[in-house]
Amino acid sequence: MAIYPELKGRVVAVTGAAQGIGAVTARAFAKQGARVALLDIDDAGMKTVAESIAGDGARAVSIRVDVTDEKSVERAIAGVVSGLGGLDVLINCAGGYGRLSSVQDMAPAEWDHTIALNLRSVFLVSRAAMPHLKKSKAGRIINVSSISGRAVTVASSPAYVSAKAAVLTRYLAHELGPDGITANAIAPITTLTPRVAALRTEADVERIASLVPLRRLAEPEDHAQAMLFLASDAASYINGVTLDVNGGRLMM
């Protein structure tokens, strides 16, 4: 693992931190000495992640939040700032979808929920975080997009694909650049998380992996390492970029 000494002591808020990529990313920042806020609606999952971080000799605070609800988000970000003394890095990792679907068989309510979880959340959390990031000397926003938002390579969810293609990264980069804040995204390929395991069969996983030049699917740690870099001083002039973390499955 790369070491970024400058991350020690910085306050990092991670949405969707109770499991999957968010949980692994929270642990990775804690190992760098960052002060980590776990933001999620899953209390039990956050407790498990916080205990894991504590087992490594670090500390994380858990804040329950519905990232689709404005007031809940505002309370959560206020809790991060009051509990940890500020905010330096925001990672918008909350997202996902409930099932594989097509446009024709997707109900409008399912569309609205998926868009809210993956796109409205980025807007709400980023907006609430902005005043505090502007006080940081190393403000960062890192959005978790998806290979599905870059090109349709496998079937997933039309709402998920649409939301991940529109996660505000470039607009945030343009708006916040004058304040010294960078906004970037990573676009993961299908990643071996519990959610993916529930949605995909073993045959699906093998088939998707066979299409990747590296002949494997990503592990959450692959994405965590990319986000550590984007949060580091080494990436201070990288802004408005979507970093494809897909093993070469899609090359743009």
C-alpha positions as CSV (number, residue, x, y, z in Angstrom):
1,M,0.0,0.0,0.0
2,A,1.2,3.5,-0.9
3,I,1.8,5.8,2.1
4,Y,0.6,9.4,2.0
5,P,1.8,11.1,5.2
6,E,-0.1,14.3,4.4
7,L,-3.4,12.5,4.9
8,K,-2.6,12.0,8.6
9,G,-5.1,14.1,10.6
10,R,-7.2,15.1,7.7
11,V,-11.0,14.7,8.1
12,V,-12.5,12.3,5.6
13,A,-16.3,11.7,5.3
14,V,-17.3,8.6,3.4
15,T,-20.9,8.0,2.4
16,G,-22.0,4.4,1.9
17,A,-19.3,3.4,4.4
18,A,-21.1,0.5,6.0
19,Q,-20.1,-2.1,3.4
20,G,-18.4,-2.7,0.0
21,I,-16.2,-0.1,-1.6
22,G,-17.1,2.5,1.0
23,A,-16.2,0.4,4.0
24,V,-12.8,-0.6,2.5
25,T,-12.1,3.0,1.5
26,A,-12.9,4.2,5.1
27,R,-10.5,1.6,6.5
28,A,-7.8,2.6,4.0
29,F,-8.0,6.3,5.0
30,A,-7.9,5.4,8.6
31,K,-4.7,3.4,8.1
32,Q,-3.2,6.6,6.6
33,G,-4.0,8.3,9.9
34,A,-7.0,10.2,8.7
35,R,-9.9,11.0,10.9
36,V,-12.8,9.2,9.3
37,A,-16.5,9.8,9.5
38,L,-18.7,6.8,8.4
39,L,-22.0,8.0,6.9
40,D,-24.6,5.4,6.1
41,I,-28.2,4.3,7.0
42,D,-26.9,0.9,8.1
43,D,-26.1,1.2,11.8
44,A,-25.0,-2.4,12.2
45,G,-22.7,-2.2,9.2
46,M,-21.1,1.1,10.4
47,K,-20.5,-0.5,13.8
48,T,-18.6,-3.4,12.2
49,V,-16.5,-1.0,10.2
50,A,-15.8,1.2,13.1
51,E,-14.7,-1.8,15.2
52,S,-12.4,-3.0,12.5
53,I,-10.8,0.5,12.3
54,A,-10.5,0.5,16.1
55,G,-8.8,-2.9,15.9
56,D,-6.1,-1.3,13.7
57,G,-5.5,1.4,16.3
58,A,-7.5,4.2,14.7
59,R,-10.9,5.7,15.3
60,A,-13.9,6.4,13.2
61,V,-17.2,8.2,14.1
62,S,-20.5,6.7,12.7
63,I,-23.3,9.1,11.7
64,R,-26.6,7.7,10.5
65,V,-27.8,9.5,7.4
66,D,-30.3,9.1,4.6
67,V,-28.3,10.6,1.7
68,T,-31.5,11.2,-0.3
69,D,-33.0,13.5,2.4
70,E,-31.9,17.1,2.6
71,K,-32.3,17.6,6.4
72,S,-30.7,14.3,7.2
73,V,-27.7,15.2,5.1
74,E,-27.3,18.6,6.6
75,R,-27.4,17.1,10.1
76,A,-24.8,14.5,9.2
77,I,-22.3,17.0,7.7
78,A,-22.8,19.3,10.7
79,G,-22.1,16.2,12.9
80,V,-18.9,15.5,11.0
81,V,-17.6,19.0,11.5
82,S,-18.6,19.3,15.1
83,G,-17.3,15.8,16.0
84,L,-14.0,15.9,14.0
85,G,-13.2,19.6,13.8
86,G,-13.7,20.2,10.1
87,L,-13.9,18.5,6.7
88,D,-11.1,18.0,4.2
89,V,-12.2,15.1,1.9
90,L,-15.7,14.1,0.9
91,I,-16.2,10.7,-0.8
92,N,-19.6,10.2,-2.3
93,C,-19.7,6.4,-2.4
94,A,-23.3,5.7,-1.5
95,G,-25.3,4.2,-4.4
96,G,-26.3,1.0,-6.1
97,Y,-29.5,-0.6,-7.5
98,G,-31.8,-3.3,-6.4
99,R,-32.0,-5.6,-9.4
100,L,-31.0,-6.1,-13.0
101,S,-33.7,-4.5,-15.2
102,S,-34.6,-3.0,-18.5
103,V,-36.3,0.3,-19.3
104,Q,-39.5,-1.5,-20.2
105,D,-39.9,-3.4,-16.9
106,M,-38.7,-0.6,-14.6
107,A,-41.5,1.2,-12.7
108,P,-41.2,5.0,-12.3
109,A,-40.9,4.6,-8.5
110,E,-37.9,2.3,-8.9
111,W,-36.4,4.8,-11.3
112,D,-36.9,7.7,-8.9
113,H,-35.4,5.8,-6.0
114,T,-32.3,4.7,-7.9
115,I,-31.7,8.2,-9.3
116,A,-32.1,9.7,-5.8
117,L,-29.7,7.2,-4.2
118,N,-27.0,7.6,-6.9
119,L,-27.4,11.2,-8.1
120,R,-29.5,13.3,-5.7
121,S,-27.3,12.1,-2.9
122,V,-24.2,13.5,-4.6
123,F,-25.8,16.9,-5.0
124,L,-27.1,17.1,-1.4
125,V,-24.0,15.8,0.3
126,S,-21.6,17.9,-1.8
127,R,-23.7,21.1,-1.3
128,A,-23.8,20.6,2.4
129,A,-20.0,19.9,2.5
130,M,-18.9,22.9,0.4
131,P,-18.7,25.6,3.0
132,H,-16.5,23.4,5.2
133,L,-14.3,22.2,2.3
134,K,-13.6,25.8,1.5
135,K,-12.0,26.2,4.9
136,S,-9.6,23.3,4.2
137,K,-6.2,23.8,2.7
138,A,-6.6,20.5,0.8
139,G,-10.3,20.2,-0.1
140,R,-11.3,17.2,-2.2
141,I,-14.5,15.7,-3.5
142,I,-14.3,12.2,-4.9
143,N,-17.4,10.7,-6.5
144,V,-17.8,7.0,-7.2
145,S,-19.2,6.7,-10.7
146,S,-19.2,3.4,-12.6
147,I,-18.0,1.8,-15.8
148,S,-21.8,1.6,-16.5
149,G,-21.9,5.4,-16.6
150,R,-19.1,5.5,-19.2
151,A,-20.4,2.9,-21.6
152,V,-22.9,0.1,-21.3
153,T,-20.7,-3.1,-21.2
154,V,-23.1,-5.3,-19.2
155,A,-26.8,-5.2,-18.3
156,S,-27.5,-3.5,-15.0
157,S,-30.2,-0.9,-14.4
158,P,-31.1,2.0,-16.7
159,A,-31.6,4.3,-13.8
160,Y,-28.2,3.4,-12.3
161,V,-26.5,3.9,-15.6
162,S,-28.1,7.3,-16.1
163,A,-27.2,8.4,-12.6
164,K,-23.6,7.3,-12.7
165,A,-23.1,9.1,-16.0
166,A,-24.2,12.4,-14.3
167,V,-22.5,12.6,-10.9
168,L,-21.7,16.3,-11.2
169,T,-18.0,15.9,-11.1
170,R,-17.0,18.3,-13.9
171,Y,-19.5,20.9,-12.7
172,L,-18.1,20.7,-9.2
173,A,-14.6,20.9,-10.4
174,H,-15.4,24.1,-12.4
175,E,-17.3,25.7,-9.5
176,L,-15.0,24.8,-6.7
177,G,-11.6,25.1,-8.5
178,P,-11.2,28.8,-7.6
179,D,-11.5,27.8,-3.9
180,G,-8.6,25.3,-4.3
181,I,-10.9,22.3,-4.1
182,T,-10.6,19.5,-6.6
183,A,-13.5,17.3,-7.7
184,N,-12.7,14.0,-9.4
185,A,-14.4,10.6,-9.8
186,I,-13.5,7.0,-10.2
187,A,-15.4,4.6,-12.4
188,P,-15.2,1.1,-11.1
189,I,-15.9,-2.0,-13.0
190,T,-18.1,-4.7,-11.5
191,T,-16.4,-5.3,-8.1
192,L,-16.5,-8.3,-5.8
193,T,-18.6,-6.8,-3.0
194,P,-21.5,-8.5,-1.1
195,R,-24.0,-6.5,-3.2
196,V,-22.6,-7.8,-6.4
197,A,-22.5,-11.3,-5.1
198,A,-26.2,-11.0,-4.4
199,L,-27.0,-9.7,-7.9
200,R,-24.7,-11.9,-10.0
201,T,-24.3,-15.6,-10.4
202,E,-20.9,-17.3,-10.3
203,A,-21.2,-17.8,-14.1
204,D,-21.9,-14.0,-14.5
205,V,-18.8,-13.2,-12.6
206,E,-16.6,-15.5,-14.6
207,R,-18.1,-14.2,-17.9
208,I,-17.5,-10.6,-16.9
209,A,-13.9,-11.3,-15.7
210,S,-13.1,-13.1,-19.0
211,L,-13.7,-9.8,-20.8
212,V,-11.2,-7.9,-18.7
213,P,-7.6,-7.9,-20.0
214,L,-6.3,-8.6,-16.4
215,R,-8.8,-11.5,-16.3
216,R,-10.2,-10.7,-12.9
217,L,-12.8,-8.4,-11.4
218,A,-11.8,-5.6,-9.2
219,E,-11.5,-5.9,-5.4
220,P,-12.7,-3.0,-3.3
221,E,-9.1,-2.3,-2.3
222,D,-8.3,-1.4,-6.0
223,H,-10.7,1.5,-5.8
224,A,-9.7,2.6,-2.3
225,Q,-6.1,3.0,-3.5
226,A,-7.2,5.1,-6.4
227,M,-9.1,7.4,-4.0
228,L,-6.2,7.7,-1.6
229,F,-4.2,9.0,-4.5
230,L,-6.8,11.5,-5.6
231,A,-7.0,12.8,-2.0
232,S,-3.3,13.1,-1.7
233,D,-1.1,16.1,-2.4
234,A,0.3,14.2,-5.4
235,A,-3.0,14.8,-7.1
236,S,-3.5,18.4,-6.2
237,Y,-3.5,19.5,-9.9
238,I,-5.9,16.8,-11.1
239,N,-9.4,18.2,-11.4
240,G,-12.5,17.2,-13.2
241,V,-11.2,13.8,-14.2
242,T,-12.9,10.4,-14.2
243,L,-10.3,7.8,-13.4
244,D,-11.3,4.4,-15.0
245,V,-10.5,1.6,-12.5
246,N,-11.5,-1.3,-14.7
247,G,-8.5,-3.5,-15.5
248,G,-8.6,-2.3,-19.1
249,R,-12.2,-3.5,-19.8
250,L,-13.0,0.0,-21.2
251,M,-10.2,2.2,-22.5
252,M,-11.1,5.8,-23.3
